[in-house]
Amino acid sequence: MAAGLLARLAGMLHDEEHVTAVQLRYLLARRGEALTDVCRIAESRGARLRVYTDFNAGTGPRS
């Protein structure tokens, strides 16, 4: 979703004369949703990486 929004944003920025405030608000709302998803995924993966690193170092919960 984020990649699609970035592509749409690039197109809208090049067409300043025909972009409405409603379109910009819609795009910003969807962009906020996409960024929320990106942050959630990054935090989840980061947490799993820490557990994996701790486990391999012998300091994790199963060591």
PyMOL Python script that loads the backbone (N, CA, C, O; Angstrom):
from pymol import cmd

cmd.read_pdbstr("""\
ATOM      1  N   MET A   1       0.828  -1.191   0.000  1.00  0.00           N
ATOM      2  CA  MET A   1       0.000   0.000   0.000  1.00  0.00           C
ATOM      3  C   MET A   1       0.874   1.257   0.000  1.00  0.00           C
ATOM      4  O   MET A   1       0.586   2.218  -0.713  1.00  0.00           O
ATOM      5  N   ALA A   2       1.928   1.245   0.794  1.00  0.00           N
ATOM      6  CA  ALA A   2       2.788   2.424   0.909  1.00  0.00           C
ATOM      7  C   ALA A   2       3.429   2.774  -0.430  1.00  0.00           C
ATOM      8  O   ALA A   2       3.513   3.950  -0.784  1.00  0.00           O
ATOM      9  N   ALA A   3       3.880   1.770  -1.178  1.00  0.00           N
ATOM     10  CA  ALA A   3       4.518   2.030  -2.472  1.00  0.00           C
ATOM     11  C   ALA A   3       3.523   2.664  -3.443  1.00  0.00           C
ATOM     12  O   ALA A   3       3.874   3.584  -4.182  1.00  0.00           O
ATOM     13  N   GLY A   4       2.306   2.182  -3.441  1.00  0.00           N
ATOM     14  CA  GLY A   4       1.276   2.755  -4.310  1.00  0.00           C
ATOM     15  C   GLY A   4       0.964   4.189  -3.948  1.00  0.00           C
ATOM     16  O   GLY A   4       0.769   5.031  -4.825  1.00  0.00           O
ATOM     17  N   LEU A   5       0.916   4.469  -2.659  1.00  0.00           N
ATOM     18  CA  LEU A   5       0.652   5.837  -2.206  1.00  0.00           C
ATOM     19  C   LEU A   5       1.777   6.780  -2.594  1.00  0.00           C
ATOM     20  O   LEU A   5       1.533   7.924  -2.976  1.00  0.00           O
ATOM     21  N   LEU A   6       3.004   6.301  -2.497  1.00  0.00           N
ATOM     22  CA  LEU A   6       4.138   7.140  -2.890  1.00  0.00           C
ATOM     23  C   LEU A   6       4.091   7.467  -4.377  1.00  0.00           C
ATOM     24  O   LEU A   6       4.383   8.593  -4.781  1.00  0.00           O
ATOM     25  N   ALA A   7       3.727   6.489  -5.184  1.00  0.00           N
ATOM     26  CA  ALA A   7       3.624   6.731  -6.620  1.00  0.00           C
ATOM     27  C   ALA A   7       2.510   7.741  -6.916  1.00  0.00           C
ATOM     28  O   ALA A   7       2.674   8.634  -7.748  1.00  0.00           O
ATOM     29  N   ARG A   8       1.393   7.589  -6.235  1.00  0.00           N
ATOM     30  CA  ARG A   8       0.283   8.522  -6.456  1.00  0.00           C
ATOM     31  C   ARG A   8       0.662   9.927  -5.992  1.00  0.00           C
ATOM     32  O   ARG A   8       0.342  10.913  -6.656  1.00  0.00           O
ATOM     33  N   LEU A   9       1.333  10.014  -4.866  1.00  0.00           N
ATOM     34  CA  LEU A   9       1.761  11.310  -4.348  1.00  0.00           C
ATOM     35  C   LEU A   9       2.695  12.000  -5.337  1.00  0.00           C
ATOM     36  O   LEU A   9       2.567  13.200  -5.580  1.00  0.00           O
ATOM     37  N   ALA A  10       3.629  11.248  -5.906  1.00  0.00           N
ATOM     38  CA  ALA A  10       4.561  11.834  -6.876  1.00  0.00           C
ATOM     39  C   ALA A  10       3.800  12.417  -8.060  1.00  0.00           C
ATOM     40  O   ALA A  10       4.118  13.509  -8.531  1.00  0.00           O
ATOM     41  N   GLY A  11       2.803  11.694  -8.538  1.00  0.00           N
ATOM     42  CA  GLY A  11       1.999  12.192  -9.644  1.00  0.00           C
ATOM     43  C   GLY A  11       1.216  13.438  -9.287  1.00  0.00           C
ATOM     44  O   GLY A  11       1.105  14.361 -10.094  1.00  0.00           O
ATOM     45  N   MET A  12       0.674  13.466  -8.080  1.00  0.00           N
ATOM     46  CA  MET A  12      -0.104  14.624  -7.645  1.00  0.00           C
ATOM     47  C   MET A  12       0.780  15.851  -7.469  1.00  0.00           C
ATOM     48  O   MET A  12       0.350  16.967  -7.758  1.00  0.00           O
ATOM     49  N   LEU A  13       1.996  15.663  -7.004  1.00  0.00           N
ATOM     50  CA  LEU A  13       2.893  16.799  -6.794  1.00  0.00           C
ATOM     51  C   LEU A  13       3.322  17.430  -8.110  1.00  0.00           C
ATOM     52  O   LEU A  13       3.628  18.621  -8.160  1.00  0.00           O
ATOM     53  N   HIS A  14       3.346  16.647  -9.157  1.00  0.00           N
ATOM     54  CA  HIS A  14       3.704  17.183 -10.468  1.00  0.00           C
ATOM     55  C   HIS A  14       2.532  17.879 -11.154  1.00  0.00           C
ATOM     56  O   HIS A  14       2.723  18.579 -12.149  1.00  0.00           O
ATOM     57  N   ASP A  15       1.337  17.694 -10.638  1.00  0.00           N
ATOM     58  CA  ASP A  15       0.130  18.266 -11.249  1.00  0.00           C
ATOM     59  C   ASP A  15      -0.536  19.212 -10.246  1.00  0.00           C
ATOM     60  O   ASP A  15      -1.676  18.985  -9.842  1.00  0.00           O
ATOM     61  N   GLU A  16       0.161  20.255  -9.851  1.00  0.00           N
ATOM     62  CA  GLU A  16      -0.295  21.164  -8.804  1.00  0.00           C
ATOM     63  C   GLU A  16      -1.617  21.852  -9.129  1.00  0.00           C
ATOM     64  O   GLU A  16      -2.397  22.139  -8.221  1.00  0.00           O
ATOM     65  N   GLU A  17      -1.878  22.116 -10.375  1.00  0.00           N
ATOM     66  CA  GLU A  17      -3.060  22.883 -10.745  1.00  0.00           C
ATOM     67  C   GLU A  17      -4.366  22.112 -10.582  1.00  0.00           C
ATOM     68  O   GLU A  17      -5.416  22.720 -10.375  1.00  0.00           O
ATOM     69  N   HIS A  18      -4.319  20.790 -10.671  1.00  0.00           N
ATOM     70  CA  HIS A  18      -5.545  20.016 -10.677  1.00  0.00           C
ATOM     71  C   HIS A  18      -5.765  19.189  -9.416  1.00  0.00           C
ATOM     72  O   HIS A  18      -6.676  18.362  -9.383  1.00  0.00           O
ATOM     73  N   VAL A  19      -4.975  19.385  -8.404  1.00  0.00           N
ATOM     74  CA  VAL A  19      -5.106  18.631  -7.170  1.00  0.00           C
ATOM     75  C   VAL A  19      -5.973  19.426  -6.196  1.00  0.00           C
ATOM     76  O   VAL A  19      -5.731  20.605  -5.939  1.00  0.00           O
ATOM     77  N   THR A  20      -6.995  18.744  -5.658  1.00  0.00           N
ATOM     78  CA  THR A  20      -7.896  19.421  -4.730  1.00  0.00           C
ATOM     79  C   THR A  20      -7.497  19.138  -3.288  1.00  0.00           C
ATOM     80  O   THR A  20      -6.745  18.204  -3.008  1.00  0.00           O
ATOM     81  N   ALA A  21      -8.007  19.949  -2.392  1.00  0.00           N
ATOM     82  CA  ALA A  21      -7.754  19.753  -0.962  1.00  0.00           C
ATOM     83  C   ALA A  21      -8.332  18.420  -0.495  1.00  0.00           C
ATOM     84  O   ALA A  21      -7.743  17.751   0.355  1.00  0.00           O
ATOM     85  N   VAL A  22      -9.469  18.037  -1.040  1.00  0.00           N
ATOM     86  CA  VAL A  22     -10.098  16.758  -0.674  1.00  0.00           C
ATOM     87  C   VAL A  22      -9.194  15.594  -1.070  1.00  0.00           C
ATOM     88  O   VAL A  22      -9.035  14.644  -0.303  1.00  0.00           O
ATOM     89  N   GLN A  23      -8.603  15.660  -2.258  1.00  0.00           N
ATOM     90  CA  GLN A  23      -7.691  14.607  -2.698  1.00  0.00           C
ATOM     91  C   GLN A  23      -6.465  14.521  -1.792  1.00  0.00           C
ATOM     92  O   GLN A  23      -6.020  13.430  -1.437  1.00  0.00           O
ATOM     93  N   LEU A  24      -5.934  15.666  -1.429  1.00  0.00           N
ATOM     94  CA  LEU A  24      -4.770  15.674  -0.546  1.00  0.00           C
ATOM     95  C   LEU A  24      -5.096  15.119   0.834  1.00  0.00           C
ATOM     96  O   LEU A  24      -4.311  14.358   1.399  1.00  0.00           O
ATOM     97  N   ARG A  25      -6.245  15.494   1.378  1.00  0.00           N
ATOM     98  CA  ARG A  25      -6.652  14.960   2.687  1.00  0.00           C
ATOM     99  C   ARG A  25      -6.820  13.445   2.630  1.00  0.00           C
ATOM    100  O   ARG A  25      -6.393  12.733   3.540  1.00  0.00           O
ATOM    101  N   TYR A  26      -7.442  12.956   1.561  1.00  0.00           N
ATOM    102  CA  TYR A  26      -7.629  11.519   1.395  1.00  0.00           C
ATOM    103  C   TYR A  26      -6.276  10.806   1.335  1.00  0.00           C
ATOM    104  O   TYR A  26      -6.060   9.801   2.013  1.00  0.00           O
ATOM    105  N   LEU A  27      -5.377  11.340   0.520  1.00  0.00           N
ATOM    106  CA  LEU A  27      -4.056  10.744   0.379  1.00  0.00           C
ATOM    107  C   LEU A  27      -3.298  10.754   1.708  1.00  0.00           C
ATOM    108  O   LEU A  27      -2.646   9.768   2.053  1.00  0.00           O
ATOM    109  N   LEU A  28      -3.376  11.836   2.442  1.00  0.00           N
ATOM    110  CA  LEU A  28      -2.688  11.913   3.731  1.00  0.00           C
ATOM    111  C   LEU A  28      -3.277  10.933   4.749  1.00  0.00           C
ATOM    112  O   LEU A  28      -2.543  10.355   5.550  1.00  0.00           O
ATOM    113  N   ALA A  29      -4.577  10.750   4.721  1.00  0.00           N
ATOM    114  CA  ALA A  29      -5.206   9.791   5.630  1.00  0.00           C
ATOM    115  C   ALA A  29      -4.728   8.374   5.318  1.00  0.00           C
ATOM    116  O   ALA A  29      -4.377   7.624   6.229  1.00  0.00           O
ATOM    117  N   ARG A  30      -4.712   8.002   4.035  1.00  0.00           N
ATOM    118  CA  ARG A  30      -4.245   6.663   3.645  1.00  0.00           C
ATOM    119  C   ARG A  30      -2.756   6.508   3.941  1.00  0.00           C
ATOM    120  O   ARG A  30      -2.304   5.434   4.338  1.00  0.00           O
ATOM    121  N   ARG A  31      -2.000   7.585   3.745  1.00  0.00           N
ATOM    122  CA  ARG A  31      -0.563   7.547   4.033  1.00  0.00           C
ATOM    123  C   ARG A  31      -0.327   7.309   5.521  1.00  0.00           C
ATOM    124  O   ARG A  31       0.574   6.561   5.902  1.00  0.00           O
ATOM    125  N   GLY A  32      -1.133   7.941   6.352  1.00  0.00           N
ATOM    126  CA  GLY A  32      -1.027   7.705   7.792  1.00  0.00           C
ATOM    127  C   GLY A  32      -1.298   6.249   8.146  1.00  0.00           C
ATOM    128  O   GLY A  32      -0.615   5.673   8.992  1.00  0.00           O
ATOM    129  N   GLU A  33      -2.296   5.654   7.497  1.00  0.00           N
ATOM    130  CA  GLU A  33      -2.593   4.237   7.732  1.00  0.00           C
ATOM    131  C   GLU A  33      -1.431   3.355   7.300  1.00  0.00           C
ATOM    132  O   GLU A  33      -1.062   2.414   8.003  1.00  0.00           O
ATOM    133  N   ALA A  34      -0.858   3.663   6.143  1.00  0.00           N
ATOM    134  CA  ALA A  34       0.264   2.868   5.639  1.00  0.00           C
ATOM    135  C   ALA A  34       1.483   2.994   6.559  1.00  0.00           C
ATOM    136  O   ALA A  34       2.172   2.007   6.817  1.00  0.00           O
ATOM    137  N   LEU A  35       1.741   4.189   7.044  1.00  0.00           N
ATOM    138  CA  LEU A  35       2.880   4.375   7.955  1.00  0.00           C
ATOM    139  C   LEU A  35       2.663   3.651   9.277  1.00  0.00           C
ATOM    140  O   LEU A  35       3.608   3.124   9.864  1.00  0.00           O
ATOM    141  N   THR A  36       1.423   3.625   9.744  1.00  0.00           N
ATOM    142  CA  THR A  36       1.106   2.866  10.955  1.00  0.00           C
ATOM    143  C   THR A  36       1.429   1.393  10.745  1.00  0.00           C
ATOM    144  O   THR A  36       2.019   0.755  11.616  1.00  0.00           O
ATOM    145  N   ASP A  37       1.043   0.847   9.584  1.00  0.00           N
ATOM    146  CA  ASP A  37       1.348  -0.545   9.266  1.00  0.00           C
ATOM    147  C   ASP A  37       2.848  -0.776   9.188  1.00  0.00           C
ATOM    148  O   ASP A  37       3.351  -1.772   9.707  1.00  0.00           O
ATOM    149  N   VAL A  38       3.566   0.134   8.545  1.00  0.00           N
ATOM    150  CA  VAL A  38       5.019   0.002   8.420  1.00  0.00           C
ATOM    151  C   VAL A  38       5.678  -0.007   9.796  1.00  0.00           C
ATOM    152  O   VAL A  38       6.572  -0.815  10.046  1.00  0.00           O
ATOM    153  N   CYS A  39       5.252   0.871  10.678  1.00  0.00           N
ATOM    154  CA  CYS A  39       5.817   0.925  12.035  1.00  0.00           C
ATOM    155  C   CYS A  39       5.517  -0.352  12.808  1.00  0.00           C
ATOM    156  O   CYS A  39       6.383  -0.877  13.508  1.00  0.00           O
ATOM    157  N   ARG A  40       4.286  -0.852  12.681  1.00  0.00           N
ATOM    158  CA  ARG A  40       3.904  -2.083  13.381  1.00  0.00           C
ATOM    159  C   ARG A  40       4.767  -3.251  12.905  1.00  0.00           C
ATOM    160  O   ARG A  40       5.234  -4.048  13.718  1.00  0.00           O
ATOM    161  N   ILE A  41       4.978  -3.355  11.608  1.00  0.00           N
ATOM    162  CA  ILE A  41       5.796  -4.440  11.053  1.00  0.00           C
ATOM    163  C   ILE A  41       7.245  -4.302  11.508  1.00  0.00           C
ATOM    164  O   ILE A  41       7.872  -5.289  11.891  1.00  0.00           O
ATOM    165  N   ALA A  42       7.776  -3.088  11.468  1.00  0.00           N
ATOM    166  CA  ALA A  42       9.170  -2.865  11.882  1.00  0.00           C
ATOM    167  C   ALA A  42       9.372  -3.219  13.359  1.00  0.00           C
ATOM    168  O   ALA A  42      10.372  -3.842  13.718  1.00  0.00           O
ATOM    169  N   GLU A  43       8.435  -2.827  14.202  1.00  0.00           N
ATOM    170  CA  GLU A  43       8.547  -3.154  15.629  1.00  0.00           C
ATOM    171  C   GLU A  43       8.473  -4.656  15.844  1.00  0.00           C
ATOM    172  O   GLU A  43       9.226  -5.208  16.647  1.00  0.00           O
ATOM    173  N   SER A  44       7.580  -5.314  15.140  1.00  0.00           N
ATOM    174  CA  SER A  44       7.436  -6.762  15.278  1.00  0.00           C
ATOM    175  C   SER A  44       8.707  -7.480  14.831  1.00  0.00           C
ATOM    176  O   SER A  44       9.194  -8.379  15.518  1.00  0.00           O
ATOM    177  N   ARG A  45       9.231  -7.085  13.696  1.00  0.00           N
ATOM    178  CA  ARG A  45      10.458  -7.721  13.202  1.00  0.00           C
ATOM    179  C   ARG A  45      11.638  -7.410  14.099  1.00  0.00           C
ATOM    180  O   ARG A  45      12.489  -8.268  14.335  1.00  0.00           O
ATOM    181  N   GLY A  46      11.692  -6.194  14.595  1.00  0.00           N
ATOM    182  CA  GLY A  46      12.772  -5.827  15.509  1.00  0.00           C
ATOM    183  C   GLY A  46      12.736  -6.651  16.775  1.00  0.00           C
ATOM    184  O   GLY A  46      13.778  -7.075  17.275  1.00  0.00           O
ATOM    185  N   ALA A  47      11.536  -6.885  17.302  1.00  0.00           N
ATOM    186  CA  ALA A  47      11.394  -7.691  18.514  1.00  0.00           C
ATOM    187  C   ALA A  47      11.835  -9.129  18.245  1.00  0.00           C
ATOM    188  O   ALA A  47      12.501  -9.743  19.079  1.00  0.00           O
ATOM    189  N   ARG A  48      11.464  -9.664  17.083  1.00  0.00           N
ATOM    190  CA  ARG A  48      11.867 -11.032  16.745  1.00  0.00           C
ATOM    191  C   ARG A  48      13.370 -11.114  16.529  1.00  0.00           C
ATOM    192  O   ARG A  48      13.985 -12.118  16.890  1.00  0.00           O
ATOM    193  N   LEU A  49      13.978 -10.082  15.948  1.00  0.00           N
ATOM    194  CA  LEU A  49      15.425 -10.095  15.746  1.00  0.00           C
ATOM    195  C   LEU A  49      16.167 -10.097  17.075  1.00  0.00           C
ATOM    196  O   LEU A  49      17.185 -10.775  17.219  1.00  0.00           O
ATOM    197  N   ARG A  50      15.663  -9.342  18.049  1.00  0.00           N
ATOM    198  CA  ARG A  50      16.313  -9.319  19.365  1.00  0.00           C
ATOM    199  C   ARG A  50      16.247 -10.694  20.018  1.00  0.00           C
ATOM    200  O   ARG A  50      17.236 -11.147  20.595  1.00  0.00           O
ATOM    201  N   VAL A  51      15.109 -11.359  19.939  1.00  0.00           N
ATOM    202  CA  VAL A  51      14.976 -12.692  20.523  1.00  0.00           C
ATOM    203  C   VAL A  51      15.919 -13.656  19.823  1.00  0.00           C
ATOM    204  O   VAL A  51      16.590 -14.449  20.484  1.00  0.00           O
ATOM    205  N   TYR A  52      15.985 -13.604  18.493  1.00  0.00           N
ATOM    206  CA  TYR A  52      16.864 -14.475  17.719  1.00  0.00           C
ATOM    207  C   TYR A  52      18.321 -14.222  18.082  1.00  0.00           C
ATOM    208  O   TYR A  52      19.087 -15.167  18.269  1.00  0.00           O
ATOM    209  N   THR A  53      18.707 -12.960  18.181  1.00  0.00           N
ATOM    210  CA  THR A  53      20.087 -12.616  18.524  1.00  0.00           C
ATOM    211  C   THR A  53      20.413 -13.076  19.945  1.00  0.00           C
ATOM    212  O   THR A  53      21.482 -13.635  20.187  1.00  0.00           O
ATOM    213  N   ASP A  54      19.495 -12.842  20.882  1.00  0.00           N
ATOM    214  CA  ASP A  54      19.717 -13.284  22.259  1.00  0.00           C
ATOM    215  C   ASP A  54      19.836 -14.806  22.337  1.00  0.00           C
ATOM    216  O   ASP A  54      20.681 -15.321  23.069  1.00  0.00           O
ATOM    217  N   PHE A  55      18.999 -15.529  21.590  1.00  0.00           N
ATOM    218  CA  PHE A  55      19.028 -16.979  21.591  1.00  0.00           C
ATOM    219  C   PHE A  55      20.351 -17.488  21.061  1.00  0.00           C
ATOM    220  O   PHE A  55      20.957 -18.382  21.652  1.00  0.00           O
ATOM    221  N   ASN A  56      20.811 -16.920  19.940  1.00  0.00           N
ATOM    222  CA  ASN A  56      22.089 -17.355  19.357  1.00  0.00           C
ATOM    223  C   ASN A  56      23.279 -16.999  20.228  1.00  0.00           C
ATOM    224  O   ASN A  56      24.306 -17.675  20.182  1.00  0.00           O
ATOM    225  N   ALA A  57      23.153 -15.947  21.020  1.00  0.00           N
ATOM    226  CA  ALA A  57      24.249 -15.557  21.902  1.00  0.00           C
ATOM    227  C   ALA A  57      24.226 -16.347  23.214  1.00  0.00           C
ATOM    228  O   ALA A  57      25.129 -16.219  24.041  1.00  0.00           O
ATOM    229  N   GLY A  58      23.188 -17.160  23.394  1.00  0.00           N
ATOM    230  CA  GLY A  58      23.084 -17.949  24.612  1.00  0.00           C
ATOM    231  C   GLY A  58      22.507 -17.171  25.781  1.00  0.00           C
ATOM    232  O   GLY A  58      22.631 -17.604  26.927  1.00  0.00           O
ATOM    233  N   THR A  59      21.876 -16.027  25.518  1.00  0.00           N
ATOM    234  CA  THR A  59      21.304 -15.225  26.596  1.00  0.00           C
ATOM    235  C   THR A  59      19.792 -15.165  26.524  1.00  0.00           C
ATOM    236  O   THR A  59      19.157 -14.504  27.346  1.00  0.00           O
ATOM    237  N   GLY A  60      19.203 -15.852  25.547  1.00  0.00           N
ATOM    238  CA  GLY A  60      17.758 -15.801  25.349  1.00  0.00           C
ATOM    239  C   GLY A  60      17.013 -16.674  26.342  1.00  0.00           C
ATOM    240  O   GLY A  60      17.633 -17.338  27.173  1.00  0.00           O
ATOM    241  N   PRO A  61      15.690 -16.680  26.262  1.00  0.00           N
ATOM    242  CA  PRO A  61      14.858 -17.407  27.216  1.00  0.00           C
ATOM    243  C   PRO A  61      15.029 -18.907  27.160  1.00  0.00           C
ATOM    244  O   PRO A  61      14.715 -19.588  28.136  1.00  0.00           O
ATOM    245  N   ARG A  62      15.519 -19.458  26.046  1.00  0.00           N
ATOM    246  CA  ARG A  62      15.668 -20.911  25.929  1.00  0.00           C
ATOM    247  C   ARG A  62      17.111 -21.359  26.073  1.00  0.00           C
ATOM    248  O   ARG A  62      17.421 -22.516  25.789  1.00  0.00           O
ATOM    249  N   SER A  63      17.985 -20.494  26.498  1.00  0.00           N
ATOM    250  CA  SER A  63      19.400 -20.876  26.571  1.00  0.00           C
ATOM    251  C   SER A  63      19.678 -21.612  27.867  1.00  0.00           C
ATOM    252  O   SER A  63      20.813 -22.017  28.117  1.00  0.00           O
TER     253      SER A  63
END
""", "prot")
cmd.dss("prot")
cmd.show_as("cartoon", "prot")
cmd.util.cbc("prot")
cmd.orient("prot")
